[in-house]
Every structure is written in C-alpha cells, then in structure tokens.
Amino acid sequence: MWKFVFAAAALGAALFSSQPATAQSSQSPTVVELFTSQGCYSCPPAEALLTELADRKDLVALEWHVDYWNDLVYGFAGKWKDPFSHADYTRRQQVYNMSLRGKNAVYTPQMVIGGRLETVGSQRGNVLDAINRTRAEAPAQLRVSVAKKSAGLSVTIDGPDKRAGAVWLIRYDHAHTTKVKSGENKGKSLTSRNIVRSAERIGDWTGKPFKIDLASAGLDSNQGCAILVQNEKSRGPGPILGAANCPVN
C-alpha cells in the first residue's frame, strides 16, 4: 500500500478516465470527490454513481475513504475497518464542511464538486445539477496537461487564474471489490472506483506557467493518477483551479 503523504514535497522528488461527456472544448475537467466508507450502509449507491462519473472524460472522479466509521459497532454485526480509509481523508472532508457548510460535522456519503459545492452523494439529480452549476458558474480555468515520457510523466499548467494554489499528485486504484465481513454492510461485496491511495504536494501555482517532470512510481494496470491545482484557504483545500487525469497506462 502506498504511503499516505500530505506534506509538501521537493519539486525534484521521484514520483510520479454510463454518462457520456459533453463537448467542452478546452475547459478543465470538473473534480468530483466522494467521501465514503465501507462501514456505511447508505454509501454503496453513491459509489455506484461515482463509478458512472469516473467514465466521463469531462470529470476527474475521486473516492476518499474516511476513517470515522471504523470503530462504530453495528449490533451483532460488529465493526468493520475500511482498508482504504485514512485520517487525512477525514480531515480533508472536515475542512470542506467548515468552508461549504460552516459546520465541523461530517457525513457520508458526501460529494464535493469543484471544491465549491456539496451534496448527498447518492442523490443523482443533485450531484448532476451541482456539476452543471460548477461548470457554468465557476469553471476551473487552468489548463492542466499530463503527458507520458519515457521516464515518467510531464505536467504543465497554464491559464488565466492567478489565484495561488497547491499542485497535488493524487494516486488511486482504478477498482477494487471487497467482501465485507462485519459492520453495517456485512455479507456484501462492494465495488469501488478511483479509490485514493495517496496525495502528495508536488509544487505551487503562482500564476506563472508551471512545468514539472515526474519520475515513474511504478503504477500498474489497476493504478492511475490525477493532478489537481487547488486554491488553499486558511485551514486547507478550497476551490479547484484546474485538474487533469493522467494518461491511462
């Protein structure tokens, strides 16, 4: 399992896409983030929706597994520790909720769109409406390009948005099916897509053209990555300024 990294990284560190996409010319993909847990009974429908969204070319779809369900006991079914959960992902959700809802309380399943809007992750109509609203009212304006190189990836960023932001490399597993043996989903086989396994800050957007080469991290056929450029507020992540999926291996 990859090491979870949310600290700043040196720029030279070795590191290293049901509903069809609509024509959007050069507009940056919209980022859709699902906060979920295998211990949450109401989460599988949201994960099924994210599975559809993950196939759209105009979106970057990411699934963050939070850890606060891990110690909850569900009667005789006991508790279930989500193998993909991490406290850093819970903290990311908490910051979003303070920014978007003015509350430190969190819930699952929750989708955050573009770092600007949030809704219950299983409510298809609300999720699609939030995606359309974000693309129409506050589209990500930075052009993020990720190209394959013989020794890894090359990332370039440019565009009119001059707000400062952090550049993140998000690595994820394309899909996993897990047989849940206890907790609220006991006995179910849960399939998830684009499960975040690590996040590393690889640079900073300062309003000037940005380029960085990333050495190979050994991604195999079930692993992918995305680049996010995200404005930062006082406590953490804010609006997404630009994003791109990495080329498929």
ABEGO torsion letter per residue (X at the ends): XBBBBABBBBAABBBXXXBBBBBAEABBBBBBBBBBBAABAAAAAAAAAAAAAAABAABBBBBBBBAAAAABBBEAAEBBBBAABBAAAAAAAAAAAAAAAGBABBBOBBBBBGGABBBBAABAAAAAAAAAAAAAABBBABBBBBBBBAAEBBBBBBEABABBBBBBBBBBBABBBBBBABEAABGBBBBBBGBBABBBBAEBBAGBBBBBBBBBAGBBAABBBBBBBBBBBAAEBBBBABBBBBBBX
